[in-house]
Amino acid sequence: MAILKLTLRFNKRGILVKGSVPIMSKVTLTIDGQKVQVDADKTILEAAQEIGIKIPTLCYHPDLSLHGSCRVCVVENLANNRLLASCVTPVMEGMEISTLSARARRARRRNVELLLANHPNDCLGCDRNGSCELQEITHEMSIRREDVERFAGETRDLPVDETGPSLKRDPNKCILCGRCVRVCEEIQGVSALQFSSRGFDSIVTTAFDLPQSEVNCANCGQCAAVCPVGAITEVSEIDRVWRVIEDPEKYVVVQTAPSIQATIGEEFGFEPGTVVTGKLVAALKKLGFDKVFSTEFSADLTIMEEGNEFIKRIKGHKNLPHITSCCPGWIKFAEHNYPDLLNHLSTAKSPQQMFSAITKTYYAEKAGIDPANIYTVAVMPCTAKKFEKEREEHRDSGYQDTDAVLTTRELARMIKEVGLDFANLEDEHYDEIMGSLTGAATIFGTTGGVTEAALRTVKEVLTGEPLERLELGYMGIKEAEVEIGDRKYNIAVVSGLANAAKLLDEVRAGSSKYDWIEVMACPHGCVGGGGQPLPATKEKKDKRAMGLASIDKSNTIRKSHENLDIIRLYEEFLGEPLSGESHHLLHTTYRKRDKN
Amino acid sequence: MIVYPEGVFYCHVEADDVAEIVEEHLLKGRIVERLLFKEPLTEETIPSYQDIDFYKKQHRIVLSNCGRINPESIQEYIAAGGYEAAGKALTEMTPEEVIAEVKNAGLRGRGGAGFPTGLKWELTRKTESDKKYLVCNADEGDPGAFMDRSLLEGDPHRIIEGMIIAAYAIGADEGYIYIRAEYPLAIERLELAIEQAQNLGLLGKDILGSGFDFDLHIKKGAGAFVCGEETALMASIEGKRGMPRPKPPFPSVSGLWGKPTNINNVETFANVPYIINYGAEAFNSIGTEKSKGTKVFALTGKINNTGLVEVPMGITLREIIYDIGGGMNQGKKFKAVQTGGPSGGCIPAELLDLKIDYESLQEVGAMMGSGGMVVMDDSTCMVDVARFFLSFTQSESCGKCTPCREGTKRMLEILNRICSGEGREGDLELLEELANHIKETSLCQLGGSAPNPVLSTLLYFRDEYEAHIKDKRCPANVCEGMGAVYVIDENKCVGCGMCARVCPIEAISGKPKEPYRINEDLCISCGACAAKCPVGAISQG
């Protein structure tokens, strides 16, 4: 009854995928003596991967357009003795590719050496020490210091940009692979970063070389997520969190976003998508946090507020389509690019901000702690959350609601620093009164989850009937028609800001057919967030999302309005959804914005 | 200035001379002797331009109208036979016949790479698409080159006519001329020419009643050298940063805005009307086996006659330099000729009898390029020349791919230290290694050819490099600050004064029988004094 239609519109390269796949002609070639037959539109690199031959890459990223700039994937075609960049060269009949020839091996190595000759090579002090792709390739190729010193000369010496609220850029570490440029343009439609200057002076920078604080960046951190080296990293808040943990005066409360439980395991050797909730809680307690809560609690709260807000809008035929507001990267993008449509955004704060506001009011009162001494830390998959917490609107508790935001990667670093054996930690449970959660909240961590969670509540509130599963999938733009009572609602779920812009342009033009649009800035939603473990590819994100879905399925309470802690919060403190107190603590405003 | 019909050639004509020319020559038919051209070697005056060696050995096809017709008048172009070829192609020939004619003519791309033009057209023709584009590459970027500029300024309609024929052949209805903004006069004349052609129905809808539509736009480039590379050029037309992308896909399959696109150079298009008018045989009877027709060169450097020359393929370098160019300036000794612009190579004296075509130049480590030709005498330091060209390509690299961005910088650093006397053992091997690596692994032909000047000078003038490194000496006395200056040991000096006599810059002074002194500020470290000193009193300090 619920789903009448489900359409997948286009794939990552903008090609319509639905329908029959055209018959592709085949090409036969040999790679390292092995015969392989592949589709004619494949590259040499893809053909090699099909038969398990590994070719090193740096500028190549499976989710982005082909660039062919680093020349680290060079192979030799023995049929004509030419060296070819395997990531961009299409297969051709009769090619005799050698990845092992002396020429190919030397050429690949030489290009890595040239990159290193213009790189700080101060791995010990780098955030990406241990997760750096250049470091790994250097290691795999056994490149020694003297190999690089042969080419010693001028090196890039530019100031590090630490002015941004979320992201730090160190142009001296940049190897100009252009992944950040491509993700920002192709996936996010922001184009905050571009190539500038020429020759050896070439850099990746912002328009007019403005500091990060002055640009229209959404702070989504996808650039940091695809950067192979330490040129773009999150602004780290680890030190400040350690300081408050060590401060006996401070009562440090930590919340963990829904997606973290399915992603942080990767930092400790677990397969992507492995759910490690109990170990995550245990680790946080061992690190010294006073209380460990889950953001899923406030995700349920978000559903209560936003769901009721949607119902109100439907009844009043006002500000439709209703557009979700839980993703700070998306909010920032809208403020820069669609200031005329801000009235369509839900006024409900994001779960992180609701959580902190409630912590410093309701929880402080319940626990009898002076809110001035409470320090709220959020563990997030996201770099935009770092910016969000600094918004001046978010001081409704009388204090800055959220004090610090750690990405998944930063938390993992803290756990590693103290030497916890994460994999073997005894599972523990979230703390009481703001720790219970529902399956609805869990799936906030993936694209489509907010919508499904909200509609479960909306439909039951309006009709008393449960919603059937939507399971919208994870990529691009998806749409569905949902029947609630006697009316059909057109729903769209979109991730990736470039995709969002397409739907928003329709809204602006007055041609949008939707009643509800969910937007997540990052492809796949929070499981693909800019603060998640590296490296991340589409395949990994799929597994993470499946991990979250499995929690939802196994949860006995799957609807936000059945969360007992939430019911109590309304009874004891807020009154009802959209009440005066709710509005004060849980809703916010937006404004047109020109810079970060 | 040339007076027709007799073709009397006056040079160095000033405004004040005009009255005399009009009165004497035009009215009374008397040649103004004092303004006639004098052969530099024989001092003989030559009245008619056809008899001057500079013109005698040239074969002008593309330049045939330049300087003869008013480039701002379409009527003059038409009077000189213009647009006849377009009319013939559009009304009497099928696109396939046009392509066959150009293929038979053997025309190859004049932008430098020499890809067969007819084949390129055929590939674009055969790609099925609702839309195709034709692009003229007028992004002439080589330092000192002005072939395309002269053509566009002197005969813009010839390019437009060539483009109309090409567009018809490949099936394009829209074209772009990508021209650098530093060519304002060329742009002005092109704009005017396009407007005139549109007004006469030679551009636009249903050209000459053939049913064929074609119109042209001008796109001004900001002057980046790399935008002469076709994929970077297309990116620039699309409004993006001029950066090359990997090929395939080739423009004939996916070019401007993803549509099949054919790109040719200005001079290539300028050859097309001739081929259609006179037929493939007329064209392919000129030139060598694989390179047909003529080529325009911008002849510059240490020779007597400089300027644009259009010569048949297969002419020797010696003929260009000594017959057309009038030999070396001030009777100096020829050392090398650089062809192909900053990505070309330096050819030494022993190869002066090389017959010029695409293949022969490539075989000796140079290239045709767009037609730059710089003649150097023995006052030129070949290491310094290589450094000059590499510093150009290095700073004009788009910075996209590793070998070109990082590698050319390292090569330049090595050349800089060699030229400042800090060259090290192993530098030449390192240069060669980097040069070959950059050539083999760069993304586009800017990087693929940037090391050519270094490789060719290393091949033919390796001793000069070695003198810089081992003896800390620049044989041509060009490189300043080579190593340490020379000093005279006062205790050994016998005051013979031989050092002062051989010093090329008079940096040594003194009185006979007393110790001589070298002025450190003037010394160029050439070592001539040390070599001459009979008692070994001079050494590098």
Interface residues (C-beta under 8 A of the other chain):
Chain A: L66 G68 S69 C70 R71 V72 V74 L83 A85 V88 T89 P90 R103 A107 R110 N111 L114 L115 A117 N118 R150 F151 G153 E154 I175 L176 G178 Q194 F195 S197 R198 G199 F200 D201 S202
Chain B: A224 V226 R241 M243 R245 P246 P248 Q394 S395 E396 S397 C398 G399 K400 C401 T402 P403 R405 E406 G407 T408 K409 R410 E413 L430 L434 H437 E440 T441 S442 L443
